[in-house]
Amino acid sequence: MIIGHRGVAALAPENTLSGIRKAAECGLNWVEIDTQLSADGVPVIFHDDTVDRCTDGEGKLGAFNVSALKNLDAGSWFDKAHTNESVPTLEETLSFCVDEGMSINLEIKVYRDAQVAPLVDAVSAVLASSAFPAEKLLISSFSKDALLRCKAAIPQCRFGFIADKRNISDLHAFDDVGLYSVHVDHRMLTPELAKEIKGKGYILNIWTLNESEKADAFIAMGVDNIITDDPTLFIPKQPEDARCQRPSVRSVQGKFL
């Protein structure tokens, strides 16, 4: 399975509704997106700690209330065709994904330990009020504390540990979380590590692979899902379908991680 990274970050502004729509047009069933809190405690869809890279604003995301975030342009940095794209709230994103038939890998994006409790509590409240189908949701995080708090608040959900070279040694510490999946930086996945993860019964996802020629080797290791910025590299599309097209390289170069 191919999962769109931050929507589809190579084809549309990341973590936006237009990015999720583009993922659906490309034939994807899943997108990975990030959530953080606005200054007034509203979960919004955004990756960075600051708004500088992906909007026309400046400063810490957590310093903006939700109305101020809505007034930022979160699209024209990517392409002028996306001018006035807004930062979506989690609530409107869940509703949008229901309409689009999309499933969500929702990352609880934690930059500081103090963010865990208020963010998880707010996300849990939004999920409870939205009645988003649990089978269409996977919650992931680098933070064990965030996953444990999510498990206590929304035990019906599935949970994934995000691993890179900084924290892969903590894998055993997550045995008590009841993980569904482990999401590994593809640059550090080895056959031995893959065997260990699969031996624990976990679904194995890799991020963020944008080189289709490497896919077979990862699949041979037991990788279940590939998270990518550009699904067009992996999924053939019909020639007459112009909806799932890459923008010019110049318009996105250096703008997505």
Rosetta blueprint (number, residue, H / E / L):
1 M L
2 I E
3 I E
4 G E
5 H E
6 R L
7 G L
8 V L
9 A L
10 A L
11 L L
12 A L
13 P L
14 E L
15 N L
16 T L
17 L H
18 S H
19 G H
20 I H
21 R H
22 K H
23 A H
24 A H
25 E H
26 C L
27 G L
28 L L
29 N L
30 W E
31 V E
32 E E
33 I E
34 D E
35 T E
36 Q E
37 L E
38 S L
39 A L
40 D L
41 G L
42 V L
43 P E
44 V E
45 I E
46 F L
47 H L
48 D L
49 D L
50 T E
51 V L
52 D L
53 R L
54 C L
55 T L
56 D L
57 G L
58 E L
59 G L
60 K E
61 L H
62 G H
63 A H
64 F L
65 N L
66 V H
67 S H
68 A H
69 L H
70 K H
71 N L
72 L L
73 D L
74 A L
75 G L
76 S L
77 W L
78 F L
79 D L
80 K H
81 A H
82 H H
83 T L
84 N L
85 E L
86 S L
87 V L
88 P L
89 T E
90 L H
91 E H
92 E H
93 T H
94 L H
95 S H
96 F H
97 C H
98 V H
99 D H
100 E H
101 G L
102 M L
103 S E
104 I E
105 N E
106 L E
107 E E
108 I E
109 K L
110 V L
111 Y L
112 R L
113 D H
114 A H
115 Q H
116 V H
117 A H
118 P H
119 L H
120 V H
121 D H
122 A H
123 V H
124 S H
125 A H
126 V H
127 L H
128 A H
129 S H
130 S H
131 A L
132 F L
133 P L
134 A H
135 E H
136 K H
137 L E
138 L E
139 I E
140 S E
141 S E
142 F L
143 S L
144 K H
145 D H
146 A H
147 L H
148 L H
149 R H
150 C H
151 K H
152 A H
153 A H
154 I L
155 P L
156 Q L
157 C L
158 R E
159 F E
160 G E
161 F E
162 I E
163 A E
164 D L
165 K L
166 R L
167 N L
168 I H
169 S H
170 D H
171 L H
172 H H
173 A H
174 F H
175 D L
176 D L
177 V L
178 G L
179 L L
180 Y L
181 S E
182 V E
183 H E
184 V E
185 D E
186 H H
187 R H
188 M H
189 L L
190 T L
191 P H
192 E H
193 L H
194 A H
195 K H
196 E H
197 I H
198 K H
199 G H
200 K L
201 G L
202 Y L
203 I E
204 L E
205 N E
206 I E
207 W E
208 T L
209 L L
210 N L
211 E L
212 S H
213 E H
214 K H
215 A H
216 D H
217 A H
218 F H
219 I H
220 A H
221 M H
222 G L
223 V L
224 D L
225 N E
226 I E
227 I E
228 T E
229 D L
230 D L
231 P H
232 T H
233 L H
234 F L
235 I L
236 P L
237 K L
238 Q L
239 P L
240 E L
241 D L
242 A L
243 R L
244 C L
245 Q L
246 R L
247 P L
248 S L
249 V H
250 R H
251 S H
252 V H
253 Q L
254 G L
255 K L
256 F L
257 L L
